[in-house]
């Protein structure tokens, strides 16, 4: 469970930074982060992103793509990789889509540095 909190908190904190930067650039964007719930108001509608610790997921409600539940999936470099050197992504297991890719497509927020 500790890894879940570490990865989800890092991701949400970075996302808050990105959304706040976007908010400073555009008048029609409003970002709020409170009690573990990240809300982003855009001209296309409201995005809500929050942690779901019992499921070890990040949940998204988006006006374009709808609700999705993302699991943290660790990708390794291969069998010869050292333990703990793999990277991870928040993936919607039903279709294999990536939360960062969705945010890039729908909002224009680049999370590739995560």
PyMOL commands that set and color helices and strands:
alter all, ss='L'
color gray80, all
select helices_A, chain A and resi 2-25+53-55+99-107
alter helices_A, ss='H'
color red, helices_A
select strands_A, chain A and resi 30-34+37-42+45-52+57-62+66-75+87-92+97-98
alter strands_A, ss='S'
color yellow, strands_A
deselect
rebuild
show_as cartoon
